[in-house]
Amino acid sequence: MYHILLCDDEKDIVNALKIYLHDENYKLFEAYNGKEALEMIEKEEIHLVLMDIMMPEMDGITAMVKIREKCNVPVIL
């Protein structure tokens, strides 16, 4: 099973992605800013991150740089 992290500050976008990616082979995780995404990556084994760039608290670019310090998970901005 693949673990996918969906990260966007707009809940409607996260919900739409959940609809499109709903599959028995995927487990979907949600985050609503870069800080939450980093916390989720520390807790769970994530295989792919789909992340918005412009978000509150920590933007997607900064979050991606911090993710790269910890692991090499693919990130799609």
PDB file of N, H, CA, C and O in Angstrom:
ATOM      1  N   MET A   1       0.844  -1.177   0.000  1.00  0.00           N
ATOM      2  CA  MET A   1       0.000   0.000   0.000  1.00  0.00           C
ATOM      3  C   MET A   1       0.892   1.243   0.000  1.00  0.00           C
ATOM      4  O   MET A   1       1.859   1.326   0.757  1.00  0.00           O
ATOM      5  N   TYR A   2       0.555   2.198  -0.852  1.00  0.00           N
ATOM      6  H   TYR A   2      -0.231   2.130  -1.466  1.00  0.00           H
ATOM      7  CA  TYR A   2       1.305   3.446  -0.943  1.00  0.00           C
ATOM      8  C   TYR A   2       0.657   4.513  -0.062  1.00  0.00           C
ATOM      9  O   TYR A   2      -0.566   4.644  -0.017  1.00  0.00           O
ATOM     10  N   HIS A   3       1.497   5.266   0.631  1.00  0.00           N
ATOM     11  H   HIS A   3       2.491   5.160   0.595  1.00  0.00           H
ATOM     12  CA  HIS A   3       1.030   6.350   1.491  1.00  0.00           C
ATOM     13  C   HIS A   3       1.282   7.668   0.779  1.00  0.00           C
ATOM     14  O   HIS A   3       2.416   7.991   0.424  1.00  0.00           O
ATOM     15  N   ILE A   4       0.204   8.432   0.574  1.00  0.00           N
ATOM     16  H   ILE A   4      -0.717   8.170   0.863  1.00  0.00           H
ATOM     17  CA  ILE A   4       0.290   9.712  -0.133  1.00  0.00           C
ATOM     18  C   ILE A   4      -0.154  10.820   0.806  1.00  0.00           C
ATOM     19  O   ILE A   4      -1.217  10.737   1.420  1.00  0.00           O
ATOM     20  N   LEU A   5       0.666  11.855   0.913  1.00  0.00           N
ATOM     21  H   LEU A   5       1.530  11.922   0.414  1.00  0.00           H
ATOM     22  CA  LEU A   5       0.337  13.025   1.730  1.00  0.00           C
ATOM     23  C   LEU A   5      -0.181  14.127   0.827  1.00  0.00           C
ATOM     24  O   LEU A   5       0.503  14.545  -0.106  1.00  0.00           O
ATOM     25  N   LEU A   6      -1.390  14.598   1.103  1.00  0.00           N
ATOM     26  H   LEU A   6      -1.946  14.257   1.861  1.00  0.00           H
ATOM     27  CA  LEU A   6      -2.009  15.699   0.378  1.00  0.00           C
ATOM     28  C   LEU A   6      -1.897  16.942   1.246  1.00  0.00           C
ATOM     29  O   LEU A   6      -2.392  16.958   2.373  1.00  0.00           O
ATOM     30  N   CYS A   7      -1.257  17.975   0.734  1.00  0.00           N
ATOM     31  H   CYS A   7      -0.855  17.962  -0.182  1.00  0.00           H
ATOM     32  CA  CYS A   7      -1.025  19.166   1.547  1.00  0.00           C
ATOM     33  C   CYS A   7      -1.453  20.414   0.787  1.00  0.00           C
ATOM     34  O   CYS A   7      -0.841  20.786  -0.214  1.00  0.00           O
ATOM     35  N   ASP A   8      -2.501  21.049   1.272  1.00  0.00           N
ATOM     36  H   ASP A   8      -2.998  20.747   2.086  1.00  0.00           H
ATOM     37  CA  ASP A   8      -2.997  22.296   0.692  1.00  0.00           C
ATOM     38  C   ASP A   8      -3.792  23.019   1.775  1.00  0.00           C
ATOM     39  O   ASP A   8      -4.470  22.378   2.578  1.00  0.00           O
ATOM     40  N   ASP A   9      -3.715  24.339   1.801  1.00  0.00           N
ATOM     41  H   ASP A   9      -3.165  24.860   1.148  1.00  0.00           H
ATOM     42  CA  ASP A   9      -4.447  25.088   2.818  1.00  0.00           C
ATOM     43  C   ASP A   9      -5.942  25.184   2.508  1.00  0.00           C
ATOM     44  O   ASP A   9      -6.728  25.561   3.377  1.00  0.00           O
ATOM     45  N   GLU A  10      -6.342  24.848   1.285  1.00  0.00           N
ATOM     46  H   GLU A  10      -5.703  24.542   0.578  1.00  0.00           H
ATOM     47  CA  GLU A  10      -7.759  24.863   0.929  1.00  0.00           C
ATOM     48  C   GLU A  10      -8.325  23.455   1.062  1.00  0.00           C
ATOM     49  O   GLU A  10      -7.950  22.548   0.319  1.00  0.00           O
ATOM     50  N   LYS A  11      -9.227  23.290   2.013  1.00  0.00           N
ATOM     51  H   LYS A  11      -9.532  24.027   2.616  1.00  0.00           H
ATOM     52  CA  LYS A  11      -9.779  21.955   2.297  1.00  0.00           C
ATOM     53  C   LYS A  11     -10.538  21.381   1.109  1.00  0.00           C
ATOM     54  O   LYS A  11     -10.573  20.164   0.931  1.00  0.00           O
ATOM     55  N   ASP A  12     -11.152  22.247   0.286  1.00  0.00           N
ATOM     56  H   ASP A  12     -11.124  23.236   0.431  1.00  0.00           H
ATOM     57  CA  ASP A  12     -11.872  21.759  -0.890  1.00  0.00           C
ATOM     58  C   ASP A  12     -10.923  21.071  -1.879  1.00  0.00           C
ATOM     59  O   ASP A  12     -11.295  20.079  -2.506  1.00  0.00           O
ATOM     60  N   ILE A  13      -9.717  21.587  -2.016  1.00  0.00           N
ATOM     61  H   ILE A  13      -9.415  22.393  -1.507  1.00  0.00           H
ATOM     62  CA  ILE A  13      -8.743  20.973  -2.921  1.00  0.00           C
ATOM     63  C   ILE A  13      -8.293  19.624  -2.369  1.00  0.00           C
ATOM     64  O   ILE A  13      -8.181  18.653  -3.117  1.00  0.00           O
ATOM     65  N   VAL A  14      -8.037  19.561  -1.068  1.00  0.00           N
ATOM     66  H   VAL A  14      -8.128  20.350  -0.461  1.00  0.00           H
ATOM     67  CA  VAL A  14      -7.650  18.290  -0.451  1.00  0.00           C
ATOM     68  C   VAL A  14      -8.775  17.271  -0.633  1.00  0.00           C
ATOM     69  O   VAL A  14      -8.512  16.113  -0.959  1.00  0.00           O
ATOM     70  N   ASN A  15     -10.008  17.684  -0.427  1.00  0.00           N
ATOM     71  H   ASN A  15     -10.222  18.624  -0.162  1.00  0.00           H
ATOM     72  CA  ASN A  15     -11.143  16.773  -0.595  1.00  0.00           C
ATOM     73  C   ASN A  15     -11.286  16.302  -2.041  1.00  0.00           C
ATOM     74  O   ASN A  15     -11.597  15.136  -2.283  1.00  0.00           O
ATOM     75  N   ALA A  16     -11.061  17.197  -3.001  1.00  0.00           N
ATOM     76  H   ALA A  16     -10.809  18.145  -2.804  1.00  0.00           H
ATOM     77  CA  ALA A  16     -11.130  16.811  -4.417  1.00  0.00           C
ATOM     78  C   ALA A  16     -10.040  15.798  -4.749  1.00  0.00           C
ATOM     79  O   ALA A  16     -10.297  14.819  -5.448  1.00  0.00           O
ATOM     80  N   LEU A  17      -8.828  16.024  -4.254  1.00  0.00           N
ATOM     81  H   LEU A  17      -8.618  16.819  -3.685  1.00  0.00           H
ATOM     82  CA  LEU A  17      -7.739  15.071  -4.485  1.00  0.00           C
ATOM     83  C   LEU A  17      -8.056  13.713  -3.863  1.00  0.00           C
ATOM     84  O   LEU A  17      -7.728  12.673  -4.433  1.00  0.00           O
ATOM     85  N   LYS A  18      -8.694  13.728  -2.697  1.00  0.00           N
ATOM     86  H   LYS A  18      -8.960  14.573  -2.235  1.00  0.00           H
ATOM     87  CA  LYS A  18      -9.070  12.465  -2.050  1.00  0.00           C
ATOM     88  C   LYS A  18     -10.055  11.688  -2.924  1.00  0.00           C
ATOM     89  O   LYS A  18      -9.982  10.462  -3.006  1.00  0.00           O
ATOM     90  N   ILE A  19     -10.967  12.395  -3.569  1.00  0.00           N
ATOM     91  H   ILE A  19     -11.026  13.391  -3.502  1.00  0.00           H
ATOM     92  CA  ILE A  19     -11.933  11.736  -4.452  1.00  0.00           C
ATOM     93  C   ILE A  19     -11.211  11.119  -5.648  1.00  0.00           C
ATOM     94  O   ILE A  19     -11.459   9.965  -5.999  1.00  0.00           O
ATOM     95  N   TYR A  20     -10.320  11.885  -6.271  1.00  0.00           N
ATOM     96  H   TYR A  20     -10.119  12.822  -5.986  1.00  0.00           H
ATOM     97  CA  TYR A  20      -9.618  11.396  -7.461  1.00  0.00           C
ATOM     98  C   TYR A  20      -8.646  10.264  -7.144  1.00  0.00           C
ATOM     99  O   TYR A  20      -8.437   9.379  -7.973  1.00  0.00           O
ATOM    100  N   LEU A  21      -8.057  10.283  -5.967  1.00  0.00           N
ATOM    101  H   LEU A  21      -8.227  11.002  -5.293  1.00  0.00           H
ATOM    102  CA  LEU A  21      -7.034   9.297  -5.618  1.00  0.00           C
ATOM    103  C   LEU A  21      -7.565   8.134  -4.787  1.00  0.00           C
ATOM    104  O   LEU A  21      -6.792   7.281  -4.351  1.00  0.00           O
ATOM    105  N   HIS A  22      -8.861   8.092  -4.568  1.00  0.00           N
ATOM    106  H   HIS A  22      -9.490   8.784  -4.923  1.00  0.00           H
ATOM    107  CA  HIS A  22      -9.451   7.011  -3.772  1.00  0.00           C
ATOM    108  C   HIS A  22      -9.192   5.667  -4.457  1.00  0.00           C
ATOM    109  O   HIS A  22      -9.651   5.429  -5.574  1.00  0.00           O
ATOM    110  N   ASP A  23      -8.460   4.805  -3.779  1.00  0.00           N
ATOM    111  H   ASP A  23      -8.087   4.998  -2.871  1.00  0.00           H
ATOM    112  CA  ASP A  23      -8.097   3.494  -4.317  1.00  0.00           C
ATOM    113  C   ASP A  23      -7.690   2.610  -3.148  1.00  0.00           C
ATOM    114  O   ASP A  23      -7.144   3.099  -2.159  1.00  0.00           O
ATOM    115  N   GLU A  24      -7.948   1.329  -3.255  1.00  0.00           N
ATOM    116  H   GLU A  24      -8.391   0.932  -4.058  1.00  0.00           H
ATOM    117  CA  GLU A  24      -7.598   0.419  -2.158  1.00  0.00           C
ATOM    118  C   GLU A  24      -6.095   0.288  -1.965  1.00  0.00           C
ATOM    119  O   GLU A  24      -5.648  -0.167  -0.912  1.00  0.00           O
ATOM    120  N   ASN A  25      -5.303   0.681  -2.967  1.00  0.00           N
ATOM    121  H   ASN A  25      -5.666   1.051  -3.822  1.00  0.00           H
ATOM    122  CA  ASN A  25      -3.846   0.589  -2.858  1.00  0.00           C
ATOM    123  C   ASN A  25      -3.203   1.840  -2.288  1.00  0.00           C
ATOM    124  O   ASN A  25      -1.990   1.865  -2.079  1.00  0.00           O
ATOM    125  N   TYR A  26      -3.989   2.883  -2.030  1.00  0.00           N
ATOM    126  H   TYR A  26      -4.974   2.863  -2.200  1.00  0.00           H
ATOM    127  CA  TYR A  26      -3.464   4.141  -1.500  1.00  0.00           C
ATOM    128  C   TYR A  26      -4.055   4.422  -0.119  1.00  0.00           C
ATOM    129  O   TYR A  26      -5.251   4.243   0.110  1.00  0.00           O
ATOM    130  N   LYS A  27      -3.205   4.857   0.779  1.00  0.00           N
ATOM    131  H   LYS A  27      -2.233   5.002   0.593  1.00  0.00           H
ATOM    132  CA  LYS A  27      -3.674   5.407   2.056  1.00  0.00           C
ATOM    133  C   LYS A  27      -3.339   6.886   2.001  1.00  0.00           C
ATOM    134  O   LYS A  27      -2.180   7.259   1.822  1.00  0.00           O
ATOM    135  N   LEU A  28      -4.351   7.726   2.154  1.00  0.00           N
ATOM    136  H   LEU A  28      -5.293   7.422   2.299  1.00  0.00           H
ATOM    137  CA  LEU A  28      -4.187   9.169   2.005  1.00  0.00           C
ATOM    138  C   LEU A  28      -4.097   9.851   3.357  1.00  0.00           C
ATOM    139  O   LEU A  28      -4.860   9.553   4.276  1.00  0.00           O
ATOM    140  N   PHE A  29      -3.151  10.767   3.461  1.00  0.00           N
ATOM    141  H   PHE A  29      -2.531  11.009   2.714  1.00  0.00           H
ATOM    142  CA  PHE A  29      -2.970  11.579   4.663  1.00  0.00           C
ATOM    143  C   PHE A  29      -3.178  13.037   4.277  1.00  0.00           C
ATOM    144  O   PHE A  29      -2.950  13.423   3.130  1.00  0.00           O
ATOM    145  N   GLU A  30      -3.614  13.845   5.245  1.00  0.00           N
ATOM    146  H   GLU A  30      -3.799  13.531   6.176  1.00  0.00           H
ATOM    147  CA  GLU A  30      -3.910  15.250   4.976  1.00  0.00           C
ATOM    148  C   GLU A  30      -3.061  16.167   5.841  1.00  0.00           C
ATOM    149  O   GLU A  30      -2.775  15.868   7.000  1.00  0.00           O
ATOM    150  N   ALA A  31      -2.664  17.292   5.254  1.00  0.00           N
ATOM    151  H   ALA A  31      -2.897  17.535   4.312  1.00  0.00           H
ATOM    152  CA  ALA A  31      -2.012  18.375   5.991  1.00  0.00           C
ATOM    153  C   ALA A  31      -2.481  19.677   5.352  1.00  0.00           C
ATOM    154  O   ALA A  31      -2.786  19.715   4.160  1.00  0.00           O
ATOM    155  N   TYR A  32      -2.539  20.738   6.145  1.00  0.00           N
ATOM    156  H   TYR A  32      -2.292  20.707   7.113  1.00  0.00           H
ATOM    157  CA  TYR A  32      -3.086  21.997   5.645  1.00  0.00           C
ATOM    158  C   TYR A  32      -2.077  23.137   5.654  1.00  0.00           C
ATOM    159  O   TYR A  32      -2.436  24.286   5.394  1.00  0.00           O
ATOM    160  N   ASN A  33      -0.831  22.834   5.948  1.00  0.00           N
ATOM    161  H   ASN A  33      -0.540  21.901   6.159  1.00  0.00           H
ATOM    162  CA  ASN A  33       0.270  23.782   5.798  1.00  0.00           C
ATOM    163  C   ASN A  33       1.576  22.990   5.856  1.00  0.00           C
ATOM    164  O   ASN A  33       1.577  21.803   6.179  1.00  0.00           O
ATOM    165  N   GLY A  34       2.672  23.650   5.543  1.00  0.00           N
ATOM    166  H   GLY A  34       2.671  24.614   5.280  1.00  0.00           H
ATOM    167  CA  GLY A  34       3.956  22.968   5.499  1.00  0.00           C
ATOM    168  C   GLY A  34       4.386  22.384   6.826  1.00  0.00           C
ATOM    169  O   GLY A  34       5.019  21.329   6.875  1.00  0.00           O
ATOM    170  N   LYS A  35       4.041  23.072   7.905  1.00  0.00           N
ATOM    171  H   LYS A  35       3.527  23.929   7.866  1.00  0.00           H
ATOM    172  CA  LYS A  35       4.405  22.590   9.233  1.00  0.00           C
ATOM    173  C   LYS A  35       3.712  21.262   9.538  1.00  0.00           C
ATOM    174  O   LYS A  35       4.335  20.332  10.051  1.00  0.00           O
ATOM    175  N   GLU A  36       2.426  21.182   9.221  1.00  0.00           N
ATOM    176  H   GLU A  36       1.920  21.937   8.804  1.00  0.00           H
ATOM    177  CA  GLU A  36       1.688  19.932   9.424  1.00  0.00           C
ATOM    178  C   GLU A  36       2.239  18.816   8.534  1.00  0.00           C
ATOM    179  O   GLU A  36       2.289  17.656   8.944  1.00  0.00           O
ATOM    180  N   ALA A  37       2.648  19.169   7.323  1.00  0.00           N
ATOM    181  H   ALA A  37       2.607  20.111   6.989  1.00  0.00           H
ATOM    182  CA  ALA A  37       3.219  18.168   6.419  1.00  0.00           C
ATOM    183  C   ALA A  37       4.491  17.574   7.008  1.00  0.00           C
ATOM    184  O   ALA A  37       4.683  16.359   6.968  1.00  0.00           O
ATOM    185  N   LEU A  38       5.360  18.416   7.553  1.00  0.00           N
ATOM    186  H   LEU A  38       5.204  19.403   7.586  1.00  0.00           H
ATOM    187  CA  LEU A  38       6.593  17.929   8.171  1.00  0.00           C
ATOM    188  C   LEU A  38       6.292  17.011   9.349  1.00  0.00           C
ATOM    189  O   LEU A  38       6.938  15.976   9.511  1.00  0.00           O
ATOM    190  N   GLU A  39       5.317  17.385  10.171  1.00  0.00           N
ATOM    191  H   GLU A  39       4.793  18.226  10.039  1.00  0.00           H
ATOM    192  CA  GLU A  39       4.934  16.543  11.309  1.00  0.00           C
ATOM    193  C   GLU A  39       4.427  15.190  10.842  1.00  0.00           C
ATOM    194  O   GLU A  39       4.736  14.164  11.449  1.00  0.00           O
ATOM    195  N   MET A  40       3.645  15.180   9.758  1.00  0.00           N
ATOM    196  H   MET A  40       3.394  16.013   9.265  1.00  0.00           H
ATOM    197  CA  MET A  40       3.094  13.927   9.240  1.00  0.00           C
ATOM    198  C   MET A  40       4.209  13.040   8.682  1.00  0.00           C
ATOM    199  O   MET A  40       4.183  11.823   8.867  1.00  0.00           O
ATOM    200  N   ILE A  41       5.169  13.632   8.012  1.00  0.00           N
ATOM    201  H   ILE A  41       5.190  14.621   7.861  1.00  0.00           H
ATOM    202  CA  ILE A  41       6.280  12.857   7.448  1.00  0.00           C
ATOM    203  C   ILE A  41       7.126  12.234   8.552  1.00  0.00           C
ATOM    204  O   ILE A  41       7.682  11.151   8.370  1.00  0.00           O
ATOM    205  N   GLU A  42       7.229  12.911   9.695  1.00  0.00           N
ATOM    206  H   GLU A  42       6.778  13.791   9.843  1.00  0.00           H
ATOM    207  CA  GLU A  42       7.979  12.346  10.822  1.00  0.00           C
ATOM    208  C   GLU A  42       7.228  11.174  11.467  1.00  0.00           C
ATOM    209  O   GLU A  42       7.852  10.255  11.998  1.00  0.00           O
ATOM    210  N   LYS A  43       5.880  11.206  11.422  1.00  0.00           N
ATOM    211  H   LYS A  43       5.373  11.953  10.991  1.00  0.00           H
ATOM    212  CA  LYS A  43       5.067  10.171  12.063  1.00  0.00           C
ATOM    213  C   LYS A  43       4.830   8.950  11.177  1.00  0.00           C
ATOM    214  O   LYS A  43       4.812   7.819  11.663  1.00  0.00           O
ATOM    215  N   GLU A  44       4.651   9.181   9.887  1.00  0.00           N
ATOM    216  H   GLU A  44       4.666  10.100   9.492  1.00  0.00           H
ATOM    217  CA  GLU A  44       4.232   8.126   8.959  1.00  0.00           C
ATOM    218  C   GLU A  44       5.288   7.893   7.879  1.00  0.00           C
ATOM    219  O   GLU A  44       6.101   8.772   7.591  1.00  0.00           O
ATOM    220  N   GLU A  45       5.267   6.712   7.294  1.00  0.00           N
ATOM    221  H   GLU A  45       4.607   5.998   7.527  1.00  0.00           H
ATOM    222  CA  GLU A  45       6.125   6.429   6.142  1.00  0.00           C
ATOM    223  C   GLU A  45       5.371   6.882   4.888  1.00  0.00           C
ATOM    224  O   GLU A  45       4.468   6.191   4.417  1.00  0.00           O
ATOM    225  N   ILE A  46       5.744   8.037   4.356  1.00  0.00           N
ATOM    226  H   ILE A  46       6.478   8.598   4.739  1.00  0.00           H
ATOM    227  CA  ILE A  46       5.070   8.632   3.204  1.00  0.00           C
ATOM    228  C   ILE A  46       5.866   8.295   1.944  1.00  0.00           C
ATOM    229  O   ILE A  46       7.094   8.384   1.934  1.00  0.00           O
ATOM    230  N   HIS A  47       5.150   7.904   0.872  1.00  0.00           N
ATOM    231  H   HIS A  47       4.152   7.832   0.880  1.00  0.00           H
ATOM    232  CA  HIS A  47       5.801   7.538  -0.387  1.00  0.00           C
ATOM    233  C   HIS A  47       5.728   8.642  -1.438  1.00  0.00           C
ATOM    234  O   HIS A  47       6.530   8.654  -2.373  1.00  0.00           O
ATOM    235  N   LEU A  48       4.773   9.575  -1.300  1.00  0.00           N
ATOM    236  H   LEU A  48       4.122   9.566  -0.541  1.00  0.00           H
ATOM    237  CA  LEU A  48       4.600  10.670  -2.257  1.00  0.00           C
ATOM    238  C   LEU A  48       3.925  11.832  -1.549  1.00  0.00           C
ATOM    239  O   LEU A  48       3.028  11.638  -0.729  1.00  0.00           O
ATOM    240  N   VAL A  49       4.371  13.057  -1.875  1.00  0.00           N
ATOM    241  H   VAL A  49       5.101  13.215  -2.541  1.00  0.00           H
ATOM    242  CA  VAL A  49       3.760  14.261  -1.316  1.00  0.00           C
ATOM    243  C   VAL A  49       3.245  15.120  -2.465  1.00  0.00           C
ATOM    244  O   VAL A  49       3.995  15.453  -3.383  1.00  0.00           O
ATOM    245  N   LEU A  50       1.960  15.479  -2.411  1.00  0.00           N
ATOM    246  H   LEU A  50       1.351  15.209  -1.665  1.00  0.00           H
ATOM    247  CA  LEU A  50       1.377  16.449  -3.330  1.00  0.00           C
ATOM    248  C   LEU A  50       1.137  17.705  -2.509  1.00  0.00           C
ATOM    249  O   LEU A  50       0.323  17.696  -1.586  1.00  0.00           O
ATOM    250  N   MET A  51       1.851  18.809  -2.842  1.00  0.00           N
ATOM    251  H   MET A  51       2.512  18.816  -3.593  1.00  0.00           H
ATOM    252  CA  MET A  51       1.847  19.974  -1.962  1.00  0.00           C
ATOM    253  C   MET A  51       1.651  21.278  -2.733  1.00  0.00           C
ATOM    254  O   MET A  51       2.222  21.483  -3.804  1.00  0.00           O
ATOM    255  N   ASP A  52       0.842  22.135  -2.166  1.00  0.00           N
ATOM    256  H   ASP A  52       0.378  21.969  -1.296  1.00  0.00           H
ATOM    257  CA  ASP A  52       0.639  23.490  -2.670  1.00  0.00           C
ATOM    258  C   ASP A  52       1.886  24.323  -2.339  1.00  0.00           C
ATOM    259  O   ASP A  52       2.621  23.996  -1.407  1.00  0.00           O
ATOM    260  N   ILE A  53       2.117  25.377  -3.088  1.00  0.00           N
ATOM    261  H   ILE A  53       1.520  25.643  -3.845  1.00  0.00           H
ATOM    262  CA  ILE A  53       3.275  26.237  -2.809  1.00  0.00           C
ATOM    263  C   ILE A  53       2.907  27.329  -1.812  1.00  0.00           C
ATOM    264  O   ILE A  53       3.625  27.538  -0.834  1.00  0.00           O
ATOM    265  N   MET A  54       1.807  28.023  -2.045  1.00  0.00           N
ATOM    266  H   MET A  54       1.224  27.853  -2.840  1.00  0.00           H
ATOM    267  CA  MET A  54       1.433  29.155  -1.186  1.00  0.00           C
ATOM    268  C   MET A  54       0.484  28.689  -0.088  1.00  0.00           C
ATOM    269  O   MET A  54      -0.688  28.403  -0.333  1.00  0.00           O
ATOM    270  N   MET A  55       1.030  28.619   1.145  1.00  0.00           N
ATOM    271  H   MET A  55       1.982  28.852   1.344  1.00  0.00           H
ATOM    272  CA  MET A  55       0.244  28.189   2.306  1.00  0.00           C
ATOM    273  C   MET A  55       0.654  29.008   3.524  1.00  0.00           C
ATOM    274  O   MET A  55       1.752  29.562   3.557  1.00  0.00           O
ATOM    275  N   PRO A  56      -0.223  29.088   4.526  1.00  0.00           N
ATOM    276  CA  PRO A  56       0.137  29.813   5.750  1.00  0.00           C
ATOM    277  C   PRO A  56       1.126  29.027   6.607  1.00  0.00           C
ATOM    278  O   PRO A  56       1.330  27.833   6.388  1.00  0.00           O
ATOM    279  N   GLU A  57       1.724  29.679   7.555  1.00  0.00           N
ATOM    280  H   GLU A  57       1.558  30.649   7.733  1.00  0.00           H
ATOM    281  CA  GLU A  57       2.692  29.131   8.518  1.00  0.00           C
ATOM    282  C   GLU A  57       3.994  28.717   7.864  1.00  0.00           C
ATOM    283  O   GLU A  57       5.056  29.197   8.261  1.00  0.00           O
ATOM    284  N   MET A  58       3.946  27.835   6.869  1.00  0.00           N
ATOM    285  H   MET A  58       3.084  27.445   6.546  1.00  0.00           H
ATOM    286  CA  MET A  58       5.151  27.434   6.138  1.00  0.00           C
ATOM    287  C   MET A  58       4.735  27.113   4.705  1.00  0.00           C
ATOM    288  O   MET A  58       3.876  26.262   4.476  1.00  0.00           O
ATOM    289  N   ASP A  59       5.356  27.805   3.736  1.00  0.00           N
ATOM    290  H   ASP A  59       6.055  28.497   3.922  1.00  0.00           H
ATOM    291  CA  ASP A  59       4.988  27.572   2.340  1.00  0.00           C
ATOM    292  C   ASP A  59       5.553  26.245   1.837  1.00  0.00           C
ATOM    293  O   ASP A  59       6.368  25.612   2.509  1.00  0.00           O
ATOM    294  N   GLY A  60       5.119  25.836   0.664  1.00  0.00           N
ATOM    295  H   GLY A  60       4.457  26.350   0.118  1.00  0.00           H
ATOM    296  CA  GLY A  60       5.512  24.550   0.108  1.00  0.00           C
ATOM    297  C   GLY A  60       6.994  24.439  -0.211  1.00  0.00           C
ATOM    298  O   GLY A  60       7.586  23.374  -0.036  1.00  0.00           O
ATOM    299  N   ILE A  61       7.603  25.528  -0.679  1.00  0.00           N
ATOM    300  H   ILE A  61       7.122  26.393  -0.821  1.00  0.00           H
ATOM    301  CA  ILE A  61       9.030  25.500  -1.019  1.00  0.00           C
ATOM    302  C   ILE A  61       9.866  25.286   0.251  1.00  0.00           C
ATOM    303  O   ILE A  61      10.764  24.444   0.272  1.00  0.00           O
ATOM    304  N   THR A  62       9.568  26.044   1.298  1.00  0.00           N
ATOM    305  H   THR A  62       8.839  26.728   1.281  1.00  0.00           H
ATOM    306  CA  THR A  62      10.297  25.899   2.559  1.00  0.00           C
ATOM    307  C   THR A  62      10.092  24.506   3.129  1.00  0.00           C
ATOM    308  O   THR A  62      11.036  23.888   3.621  1.00  0.00           O
ATOM    309  N   ALA A  63       8.860  24.008   3.066  1.00  0.00           N
ATOM    310  H   ALA A  63       8.093  24.511   2.666  1.00  0.00           H
ATOM    311  CA  ALA A  63       8.567  22.665   3.576  1.00  0.00           C
ATOM    312  C   ALA A  63       9.353  21.617   2.791  1.00  0.00           C
ATOM    313  O   ALA A  63       9.881  20.668   3.371  1.00  0.00           O
ATOM    314  N   MET A  64       9.430  21.791   1.468  1.00  0.00           N
ATOM    315  H   MET A  64       9.002  22.562   0.996  1.00  0.00           H
ATOM    316  CA  MET A  64      10.163  20.818   0.656  1.00  0.00           C
ATOM    317  C   MET A  64      11.647  20.802   1.018  1.00  0.00           C
ATOM    318  O   MET A  64      12.259  19.736   1.081  1.00  0.00           O
ATOM    319  N   VAL A  65      12.225  21.972   1.254  1.00  0.00           N
ATOM    320  H   VAL A  65      11.729  22.839   1.203  1.00  0.00           H
ATOM    321  CA  VAL A  65      13.640  22.041   1.654  1.00  0.00           C
ATOM    322  C   VAL A  65      13.842  21.294   2.972  1.00  0.00           C
ATOM    323  O   VAL A  65      14.813  20.553   3.126  1.00  0.00           O
ATOM    324  N   LYS A  66      12.930  21.489   3.914  1.00  0.00           N
ATOM    325  H   LYS A  66      12.141  22.091   3.788  1.00  0.00           H
ATOM    326  CA  LYS A  66      13.044  20.808   5.214  1.00  0.00           C
ATOM    327  C   LYS A  66      12.795  19.298   5.078  1.00  0.00           C
ATOM    328  O   LYS A  66      13.414  18.499   5.781  1.00  0.00           O
ATOM    329  N   ILE A  67      11.897  18.919   4.183  1.00  0.00           N
ATOM    330  H   ILE A  67      11.394  19.568   3.613  1.00  0.00           H
ATOM    331  CA  ILE A  67      11.660  17.495   3.933  1.00  0.00           C
ATOM    332  C   ILE A  67      12.936  16.854   3.393  1.00  0.00           C
ATOM    333  O   ILE A  67      13.301  15.753   3.804  1.00  0.00           O
ATOM    334  N   ARG A  68      13.613  17.538   2.476  1.00  0.00           N
ATOM    335  H   ARG A  68      13.317  18.433   2.142  1.00  0.00           H
ATOM    336  CA  ARG A  68      14.853  17.019   1.884  1.00  0.00           C
ATOM    337  C   ARG A  68      15.955  16.825   2.922  1.00  0.00           C
ATOM    338  O   ARG A  68      16.842  15.994   2.725  1.00  0.00           O
ATOM    339  N   GLU A  69      15.916  17.572   4.016  1.00  0.00           N
ATOM    340  H   GLU A  69      15.195  18.247   4.176  1.00  0.00           H
ATOM    341  CA  GLU A  69      16.896  17.389   5.085  1.00  0.00           C
ATOM    342  C   GLU A  69      16.689  16.055   5.796  1.00  0.00           C
ATOM    343  O   GLU A  69      17.625  15.514   6.384  1.00  0.00           O
ATOM    344  N   LYS A  70      15.460  15.518   5.746  1.00  0.00           N
ATOM    345  H   LYS A  70      14.699  15.957   5.269  1.00  0.00           H
ATOM    346  CA  LYS A  70      15.112  14.302   6.485  1.00  0.00           C
ATOM    347  C   LYS A  70      15.024  13.063   5.602  1.00  0.00           C
ATOM    348  O   LYS A  70      15.424  11.975   6.018  1.00  0.00           O
ATOM    349  N   CYS A  71      14.501  13.221   4.378  1.00  0.00           N
ATOM    350  H   CYS A  71      14.176  14.104   4.040  1.00  0.00           H
ATOM    351  CA  CYS A  71      14.287  12.061   3.518  1.00  0.00           C
ATOM    352  C   CYS A  71      14.249  12.479   2.049  1.00  0.00           C
ATOM    353  O   CYS A  71      14.352  13.662   1.724  1.00  0.00           O
ATOM    354  N   ASN A  72      14.100  11.499   1.178  1.00  0.00           N
ATOM    355  H   ASN A  72      14.017  10.538   1.442  1.00  0.00           H
ATOM    356  CA  ASN A  72      14.131  11.763  -0.252  1.00  0.00           C
ATOM    357  C   ASN A  72      12.797  11.375  -0.917  1.00  0.00           C
ATOM    358  O   ASN A  72      12.784  10.898  -2.052  1.00  0.00           O
ATOM    359  N   VAL A  73      11.698  11.578  -0.216  1.00  0.00           N
ATOM    360  H   VAL A  73      11.709  11.965   0.706  1.00  0.00           H
ATOM    361  CA  VAL A  73      10.378  11.259  -0.743  1.00  0.00           C
ATOM    362  C   VAL A  73      10.090  12.177  -1.946  1.00  0.00           C
ATOM    363  O   VAL A  73      10.438  13.357  -1.906  1.00  0.00           O
ATOM    364  N   PRO A  74       9.458  11.652  -3.017  1.00  0.00           N
ATOM    365  CA  PRO A  74       9.095  12.519  -4.135  1.00  0.00           C
ATOM    366  C   PRO A  74       8.061  13.555  -3.698  1.00  0.00           C
ATOM    367  O   PRO A  74       7.109  13.238  -2.985  1.00  0.00           O
ATOM    368  N   VAL A  75       8.265  14.811  -4.139  1.00  0.00           N
ATOM    369  H   VAL A  75       9.039  15.069  -4.718  1.00  0.00           H
ATOM    370  CA  VAL A  75       7.342  15.899  -3.823  1.00  0.00           C
ATOM    371  C   VAL A  75       6.905  16.544  -5.129  1.00  0.00           C
ATOM    372  O   VAL A  75       7.740  16.950  -5.937  1.00  0.00           O
ATOM    373  N   ILE A  76       5.607  16.636  -5.333  1.00  0.00           N
ATOM    374  H   ILE A  76       4.929  16.306  -4.676  1.00  0.00           H
ATOM    375  CA  ILE A  76       5.052  17.331  -6.494  1.00  0.00           C
ATOM    376  C   ILE A  76       4.402  18.598  -5.983  1.00  0.00           C
ATOM    377  O   ILE A  76       3.482  18.551  -5.167  1.00  0.00           O
ATOM    378  N   LEU A  77       4.887  19.736  -6.470  1.00  0.00           N
ATOM    379  H   LEU A  77       5.634  19.774  -7.133  1.00  0.00           H
ATOM    380  CA  LEU A  77       4.343  21.034  -6.038  1.00  0.00           C
ATOM    381  C   LEU A  77       3.287  21.486  -7.023  1.00  0.00           C
ATOM    382  O   LEU A  77       2.700  22.554  -6.852  1.00  0.00           O
TER     383      LEU A  77
END
